Amino acid sequence: MAVDDVLDLVEQHLPAARQVQKLSDGEVTFVLYDAFAVRGRYDDYGEGNWGFGVLLGGDVSVSKPLGRRLTIRGTREQVRVALEDIDYYVRLRLGSEYLAAYEAAYGAGQS
C-alpha cells in the first residue's frame, strides 16, 4: 500500500484525526482527539507492510494496545482494522467526559 492509500483510510475511518501529514513516502502522522499522536511507517519485510504506534511521550510508543497488533499490516483491510483499534484504545484512555467535551467543541461527527 502506498502512503496516499493510508492517508485516505485515515481520513475515511478516523473523523477525529487532525494534523494528518505525509512525512515521507513511507511515513505518516496524525493526532487523534487533540490528545494522542500516532505514527505509521512502511516497513518492507519482504512483502511491504505498515506498522502504527500510539506515541505516549518521549521515545515511548504502543504498537500492541490491549493485545491488538498494529504492525505488519499489508492490506487495506488490515490497515483499516489497525486504525479502528487505535481509535478504540485512544477513546478508552480519554474517557467519556473528555470525549463529550471534544464532541461539543467539534461536533457530533468528529468522534
Backbone as a chain_set.jsonl record, in Angstrom:
{"seq": "MAVDDVLDLVEQHLPAARQVQKLSDGEVTFVLYDAFAVRGRYDDYGEGNWGFGVLLGGDVSVSKPLGRRLTIRGTREQVRVALEDIDYYVRLRLGSEYLAAYEAAYGAGQS", "coords": {"N": [[0.844, -1.184, 0.0], [0.504, 2.189, -0.799], [1.621, 5.336, 0.59], [-0.283, 7.368, 0.222], [-2.632, 5.898, 0.041], [-2.89, 4.993, 2.663], [-3.225, 7.443, 3.976], [-5.707, 8.173, 2.876], [-7.336, 6.187, 4.042], [-7.107, 6.885, 6.745], [-8.4, 9.379, 6.723], [-10.965, 8.56, 5.918], [-11.827, 6.771, 7.944], [-11.256, 7.792, 10.44], [-12.608, 10.289, 11.728], [-11.89, 12.006, 13.783], [-9.255, 12.541, 13.447], [-6.629, 14.797, 13.208], [-4.281, 17.17, 11.893], [-3.168, 15.54, 9.92], [-0.563, 14.142, 8.235], [1.752, 13.554, 5.604], [4.837, 12.393, 6.041], [6.907, 11.313, 4.637], [7.58, 9.173, 1.799], [7.113, 6.845, 3.074], [6.015, 7.23, 5.578], [3.624, 8.399, 7.903], [1.749, 10.698, 9.942], [-0.511, 11.627, 12.566], [-2.923, 13.279, 14.699], [-5.086, 12.244, 17.224], [-8.21, 13.155, 18.503], [-7.233, 15.546, 19.53], [-5.303, 14.793, 21.363], [-3.638, 12.418, 21.326], [-0.777, 11.484, 19.575], [-0.099, 9.727, 16.57], [1.896, 7.517, 14.744], [2.657, 6.183, 11.606], [4.468, 3.789, 9.791], [6.069, 2.552, 6.901], [7.282, -0.632, 6.476], [9.397, -2.764, 4.889], [9.184, -5.948, 4.954], [9.761, -7.872, 3.138], [7.308, -8.262, 1.91], [6.051, -5.878, 2.11], [4.685, -3.843, 4.367], [2.673, -2.002, 6.705], [3.126, -0.357, 9.825], [1.931, 0.788, 12.969], [2.049, 3.128, 15.668], [1.034, 4.346, 18.807], [1.942, 7.299, 20.153], [3.325, 7.978, 23.266], [4.822, 9.809, 24.556], [8.106, 11.208, 24.921], [10.378, 8.76, 23.934], [8.609, 6.706, 23.84], [6.214, 4.41, 22.698], [3.167, 2.696, 21.811], [2.548, -0.287, 20.253], [1.007, -2.458, 20.337], [-1.631, -2.234, 21.627], [-3.68, -3.276, 24.275], [-3.374, -5.906, 23.499], [-3.851, -5.907, 20.784], [-2.5, -6.081, 17.734], [-0.712, -3.662, 15.92], [1.061, -3.685, 13.917], [2.756, -4.955, 10.973], [0.837, -4.808, 8.843], [-0.526, -5.294, 5.891], [-2.583, -5.15, 3.957], [-5.406, -3.22, 2.715], [-7.643, -3.739, 4.332], [-6.453, -4.785, 6.669], [-5.011, -2.528, 7.514], [-7.141, -0.759, 7.934], [-8.454, -2.047, 10.077], [-6.423, -1.847, 12.007], [-6.407, 0.953, 12.351], [-8.966, 1.313, 13.433], [-8.599, -0.09, 15.821], [-6.7, 1.539, 17.04], [-8.23, 3.877, 17.393], [-10.179, 2.894, 19.192], [-8.586, 2.229, 21.446], [-7.492, 4.764, 22.103], [-9.835, 6.218, 22.669], [-10.73, 4.841, 24.938], [-8.676, 5.515, 26.723], [-9.045, 8.246, 26.974], [-11.598, 8.713, 28.04], [-15.103, 9.233, 28.896], [-15.948, 11.826, 29.669], [-14.018, 13.626, 28.636], [-14.298, 12.995, 25.899], [-16.939, 13.803, 25.455], [-16.664, 16.57, 25.818], [-14.937, 17.082, 23.693], [-16.572, 16.388, 21.523], [-18.566, 18.327, 21.856], [-17.084, 20.585, 21.271], [-16.237, 20.177, 18.608], [-18.281, 18.961, 17.18], [-20.762, 16.443, 16.53], [-20.065, 14.581, 14.537], [-17.365, 14.16, 14.737], [-16.388, 12.286, 16.478]], "CA": [[0.0, 0.0, 0.0], [1.221, 3.458, -0.861], [1.347, 6.266, 1.683], [-1.537, 8.073, -0.06], [-3.723, 4.978, 0.383], [-3.011, 5.022, 4.121], [-3.819, 8.744, 4.311], [-7.13, 8.09, 2.529], [-8.008, 5.379, 5.064], [-7.181, 7.698, 7.972], [-9.456, 10.383, 6.541], [-12.259, 7.887, 5.809], [-12.234, 6.0, 9.114], [-10.958, 8.481, 11.702], [-13.008, 11.688, 11.616], [-11.253, 12.804, 14.838], [-7.84, 12.728, 13.125], [-6.23, 16.146, 12.825], [-2.87, 17.304, 11.554], [-2.792, 14.361, 9.141], [0.564, 14.555, 7.408], [2.665, 12.621, 4.957], [6.186, 12.818, 6.397], [7.765, 10.834, 3.555], [6.877, 8.148, 1.031], [6.889, 5.687, 3.914], [5.696, 7.599, 6.957], [2.513, 9.323, 8.134], [1.476, 11.018, 11.341], [-1.749, 12.357, 12.813], [-3.294, 13.442, 16.108], [-6.476, 11.855, 17.465], [-8.94, 13.823, 19.584], [-6.356, 16.595, 20.073], [-4.686, 14.258, 22.57], [-2.634, 11.385, 21.103], [-0.126, 11.436, 18.268], [0.056, 8.387, 16.016], [2.817, 7.476, 13.618], [2.632, 4.977, 10.795], [5.67, 3.64, 8.962], [6.143, 1.434, 5.967], [8.441, -1.499, 6.685], [9.397, -3.807, 3.871], [9.651, -7.242, 5.447], [9.678, -8.79, 2.016], [6.014, -8.134, 1.248], [5.59, -4.497, 2.235], [3.677, -3.729, 5.404], [2.62, -0.797, 7.524], [3.037, -0.529, 11.264], [1.488, 2.009, 13.631], [2.299, 3.234, 17.091], [0.46, 5.485, 19.516], [3.057, 7.907, 20.866], [2.934, 8.304, 24.635], [5.74, 10.818, 25.075], [9.494, 10.789, 24.858], [10.598, 7.743, 22.905], [7.722, 5.594, 24.162], [5.002, 4.244, 21.896], [2.478, 1.42, 21.975], [2.202, -0.86, 18.958], [0.117, -3.598, 20.579], [-2.501, -1.852, 22.744], [-4.675, -4.267, 24.715], [-3.145, -7.14, 22.761], [-4.235, -5.761, 19.368], [-1.289, -5.761, 16.987], [-0.829, -2.57, 14.951], [2.177, -3.809, 12.992], [2.688, -5.933, 9.883], [-0.474, -4.625, 8.231], [-0.192, -5.17, 4.478], [-3.729, -4.921, 3.078], [-6.294, -2.117, 3.126], [-8.481, -4.207, 5.436], [-5.616, -4.859, 7.865], [-4.733, -1.154, 7.953], [-8.406, -0.237, 8.461], [-8.653, -2.645, 11.407], [-5.437, -1.224, 12.906], [-6.883, 2.302, 12.653], [-10.091, 1.169, 14.36], [-8.045, -0.481, 17.112], [-6.084, 2.754, 17.592], [-9.322, 4.734, 17.846], [-10.757, 2.253, 20.372], [-7.619, 2.392, 22.542], [-7.41, 6.181, 22.482], [-11.107, 6.597, 23.293], [-10.723, 4.29, 26.3], [-7.731, 6.281, 27.532], [-9.526, 9.61, 27.189], [-12.771, 8.698, 28.906], [-16.348, 9.801, 28.367], [-16.048, 13.264, 29.923], [-13.194, 14.305, 27.632], [-14.898, 12.788, 24.58], [-18.121, 14.67, 25.385], [-16.17, 17.937, 25.607], [-14.401, 17.113, 22.326], [-17.736, 16.387, 20.632], [-19.2, 19.646, 21.982], [-16.231, 21.569, 20.613], [-16.05, 19.93, 17.168], [-19.481, 18.438, 16.541], [-21.038, 15.014, 16.747], [-19.444, 13.748, 13.522], [-15.92, 14.092, 14.922], [-15.96, 11.28, 17.461]], "C": [[0.885, 1.241, 0.0], [0.79, 4.369, 0.289], [0.031, 7.008, 1.458], [-2.756, 7.201, 0.236], [-3.966, 4.971, 1.892], [-3.657, 6.341, 4.558], [-5.308, 8.759, 4.001], [-7.902, 7.29, 3.579], [-8.133, 6.144, 6.377], [-8.326, 8.689, 7.847], [-10.842, 9.758, 6.486], [-12.744, 7.325, 7.136], [-11.966, 6.675, 10.453], [-11.322, 9.96, 11.59], [-12.367, 12.584, 12.678], [-9.76, 13.007, 14.586], [-7.605, 14.15, 12.632], [-4.744, 16.13, 12.536], [-2.359, 16.055, 10.827], [-1.715, 14.791, 8.151], [1.296, 13.36, 6.817], [4.07, 13.134, 5.26], [7.205, 12.42, 5.335], [6.957, 9.821, 2.761], [6.592, 6.896, 1.855], [6.536, 6.012, 5.348], [4.573, 8.638, 6.999], [2.4, 9.601, 9.63], [0.145, 11.748, 11.422], [-1.999, 12.409, 14.307], [-4.77, 13.087, 16.24], [-7.023, 12.587, 18.679], [-8.108, 14.904, 20.269], [-5.544, 16.095, 21.258], [-3.544, 13.262, 22.341], [-2.089, 11.47, 19.687], [0.047, 9.973, 17.866], [1.019, 8.487, 14.845], [2.675, 6.135, 12.921], [3.852, 4.955, 9.898], [5.542, 2.406, 8.093], [7.419, 0.67, 6.245], [8.361, -2.619, 5.671], [10.028, -5.073, 4.428], [9.537, -8.299, 4.351], [8.381, -8.667, 1.244], [5.465, -6.729, 1.318], [4.432, -4.38, 3.202], [3.771, -2.384, 6.1], [2.551, -1.199, 8.988], [2.699, 0.809, 11.891], [1.846, 1.961, 15.102], [1.63, 4.478, 17.64], [1.581, 6.035, 20.39], [2.587, 8.376, 22.237], [3.831, 9.36, 25.268], [7.161, 10.297, 25.101], [9.681, 9.834, 23.699], [9.678, 6.537, 23.074], [6.513, 5.592, 23.231], [4.423, 2.864, 22.16], [2.096, 0.92, 20.592], [1.357, -2.122, 19.095], [-0.788, -3.284, 21.774], [-3.562, -2.917, 23.018], [-4.584, -5.557, 23.901], [-3.502, -7.083, 21.285], [-3.032, -5.244, 18.581], [-1.552, -4.696, 15.922], [0.265, -2.634, 13.889], [1.932, -4.931, 11.99], [1.276, -5.966, 9.296], [-0.253, -4.333, 6.744], [-1.349, -4.876, 3.545], [-4.547, -3.739, 3.585], [-7.135, -2.521, 4.338], [-7.675, -4.286, 6.733], [-5.283, -3.474, 8.404], [-5.992, -0.539, 8.555], [-8.666, -0.766, 9.866], [-7.668, -2.042, 12.41], [-5.884, 0.178, 13.295], [-8.06, 2.265, 13.619], [-9.603, 0.773, 15.755], [-7.372, 0.705, 17.802], [-7.163, 3.664, 18.157], [-9.941, 4.188, 19.136], [-9.862, 2.473, 21.592], [-7.572, 3.843, 23.033], [-8.688, 6.628, 23.182], [-11.196, 6.053, 24.723], [-9.83, 5.109, 27.223], [-8.261, 7.671, 27.87], [-10.731, 9.671, 28.119], [-13.934, 9.505, 28.362], [-16.446, 11.309, 28.57], [-15.236, 14.068, 28.889], [-13.838, 14.188, 26.246], [-16.155, 13.627, 24.403], [-17.708, 16.119, 25.144], [-15.62, 18.096, 24.197], [-15.551, 17.21, 21.322], [-18.448, 17.744, 20.681], [-18.393, 20.706, 21.245], [-16.218, 21.413, 19.1], [-17.275, 19.394, 16.454], [-19.569, 16.935, 16.664], [-20.334, 14.12, 15.743], [-17.953, 13.558, 13.71], [-15.48, 13.06, 15.941], [-16.429, 9.902, 17.059]], "O": [[1.884, 1.314, 0.716], [-0.275, 4.184, 0.88], [-0.701, 7.254, 2.417], [-3.8, 7.714, 0.638], [-5.111, 4.947, 2.343], [-4.539, 6.345, 5.417], [-6.094, 9.302, 4.778], [-9.005, 7.679, 3.963], [-9.161, 6.056, 7.049], [-9.134, 8.825, 8.766], [-11.805, 10.362, 6.959], [-13.937, 7.387, 7.435], [-12.403, 6.181, 11.492], [-10.444, 10.798, 11.38], [-12.307, 13.799, 12.496], [-9.069, 13.587, 15.424], [-8.306, 14.636, 11.744], [-4.038, 15.186, 12.893], [-1.255, 15.579, 11.092], [-1.927, 15.688, 7.335], [1.435, 12.311, 7.445], [4.451, 14.202, 4.781], [8.225, 13.084, 5.151], [5.769, 9.633, 3.026], [5.906, 5.987, 1.386], [6.727, 5.186, 6.242], [4.569, 9.611, 6.244], [2.89, 8.839, 10.462], [-0.276, 12.404, 10.47], [-1.376, 11.685, 15.084], [-5.603, 13.565, 15.47], [-6.394, 12.636, 19.736], [-8.268, 15.145, 21.466], [-5.129, 16.901, 22.09], [-2.573, 13.268, 23.097], [-2.849, 11.521, 18.72], [0.302, 9.105, 18.701], [0.961, 9.429, 14.055], [2.587, 5.088, 13.563], [4.228, 5.973, 9.316], [4.994, 1.378, 8.49], [8.508, 1.244, 6.25], [7.366, -3.34, 5.607], [11.245, -5.249, 4.382], [9.251, -9.467, 4.617], [8.349, -8.939, 0.044], [4.489, -6.421, 0.634], [3.313, -4.781, 2.883], [4.809, -1.722, 6.082], [1.995, -2.239, 9.34], [3.131, 1.853, 11.402], [1.934, 0.89, 15.703], [1.655, 5.537, 17.013], [2.105, 5.336, 21.257], [1.583, 9.079, 22.356], [3.605, 9.757, 26.411], [7.397, 9.103, 25.279], [9.19, 10.083, 22.598], [9.938, 5.471, 22.516], [5.877, 6.622, 23.006], [5.107, 1.977, 22.668], [1.406, 1.612, 19.844], [1.032, -2.774, 18.103], [-0.732, -3.962, 22.8], [-4.245, -3.388, 22.108], [-5.593, -6.214, 23.647], [-3.46, -8.105, 20.601], [-2.61, -4.101, 18.753], [-2.487, -4.81, 15.129], [0.379, -1.734, 13.057], [1.02, -5.742, 12.148], [0.619, -7.007, 9.261], [0.164, -3.231, 6.386], [-1.125, -4.392, 2.436], [-4.401, -3.311, 4.73], [-7.314, -1.729, 5.263], [-8.171, -3.892, 7.788], [-5.274, -3.266, 9.617], [-5.916, 0.135, 9.582], [-9.058, -0.005, 10.75], [-8.045, -1.757, 13.546], [-5.755, 0.559, 14.459], [-8.144, 3.094, 14.526], [-10.136, 1.249, 16.758], [-7.469, 0.85, 19.02], [-7.032, 4.167, 19.273], [-10.195, 4.949, 20.07], [-10.346, 2.864, 22.655], [-7.61, 4.102, 24.236], [-8.628, 7.342, 24.183], [-11.687, 6.741, 25.618], [-10.187, 5.367, 28.372], [-7.959, 8.211, 28.934], [-10.854, 10.607, 28.909], [-13.769, 10.349, 27.481], [-16.984, 12.004, 27.708], [-15.718, 15.062, 28.344], [-13.913, 15.171, 25.508], [-16.413, 14.118, 23.304], [-18.338, 16.819, 24.351], [-15.817, 19.137, 23.571], [-15.507, 18.012, 20.389], [-18.884, 18.248, 19.646], [-18.963, 21.626, 20.659], [-16.191, 22.41, 18.378], [-17.301, 19.374, 15.223], [-18.568, 16.25, 16.875], [-20.027, 12.976, 16.077], [-17.324, 12.859, 12.915], [-14.29, 12.972, 16.24], [-16.162, 8.929, 17.765]]}, "num_chains": 1, "name": "protein.A"}
